[in-house]
């Protein structure tokens, strides 16, 4: 008699605990701010011992890395499951991907700003040069490379290769930075900038010039 293969309950419980800790931390970050929130307060909010919290996330930076990984996974899953977006022209696809990220980040703007400042420290795990951040960025770039590959195969754009994905990754980072500084109603200036840049970029790739 064979037993059905299933994910070990222990692993499932660990993931539930991670997500519970993240929810508690985000609620406190939104209320008190990233720097003012203590690990003791996060543990209390999550209903666990502080020592248990450290077993899952040794620092608040580890929590931030997990947050971005979860958001990234959610956006990729959304894209893969949305047939309308997958069949849209490339500029619309890329606009929707970035907008989806920004919409999901919007409730945590103060937290995101604090994380970006923290990332300026060379010793921070959030620094773009750190291995944990590079590993997450690589997964996102591979996803974008696939999106661009679909456009290449459809003849929407010429072959841009890995450089195209890397360039878009830098552009996405610049848009988040612009979004953090945007004080327009509903972040309309960011969305207008995003739309304009993607249309111009696609046109330049296809026409090989700036006559737009």
Steps between C-alpha positions, in 0.01 A plus 500: 500500500647833392446826682426814297796732469432837657690794630614435858271664753801648676601696188142625458488616861832681461372687196179593684710635787719702260195658344342570837819676610508700178135610541568606858815689400330682211213607724747646751718659230190675363406621848837583659750503215783262414759639739268548799366145482690258724540128454335455840191684375491291183522177700222616732278598206563162334430313824840332521809522719770745394748211481269324254492814287879501479493137382300610197633850444826589678457870408236738365698500176427128462133584544527764227667251263221250562241773440646588159531134408132441583392807302711393205354150504148640520551726196654218294210268592249774410664554161514129419130463585371806311442404136392851405829652615706219347339571162540878523766702312838516673470859632167409663649185652796683653279789616264254670787314670652816646161643595409175674817521706434864591138429594612221731773717654273804549372409850861473620654811345672617820644154551623483139666841537678389816617181331641697207697721737625194686609347169752784453718345771769273347463259793122466464342180370268732306789656308472419126847342513409256780448135405144472645387803299679383186336158525153659517581743220625217280168316531316817401733563205443144379126566511540824303729322254214261433256786442741667258563165332127470427510843333809403299333181377190698399711749305403792725861589576841394371705260710619681811640202689597510866600864467138589435387334823781663696416843354135460591598396853691827541207692352261330745724599790508859373119504478466385862741777604295754303179359652635550853557869425172551310254721688242524220145379564480124461866498389373611158837650407668163548248318284525765228880476506486121490262499203703757307834328556375156396340630182812695406727207583299258287489748213875554512566124498277452197595809302859544601463874546352780707247635247187451709 
